[in-house]
Amino acid sequence: MGDNSSASSGASGALYGLGIFGAWVWFWQQADGFWWYVLAILEGLVWPAFLVYHGLDRLAG
């Protein structure tokens, strides 16, 4: 029997990647100026982590 942990990891990584790209598109469209674009890139990297954290927090309590 095979171990499905690598398949599960790949799926969650792909979902997280889609979240990053979606956040980049959203924040990029909202940006107006050089530093806002820099901030959009940074926000896109950390936004999915906050989404997962708050989603799990809601499920737990």
HELIX and SHEET records of a PDB file:
HELIX    1   1 SER A    5  GLN A   30  1                                  26    
HELIX    2   2 PHE A   34  ALA A   60  1                                  27    
END                                                                             
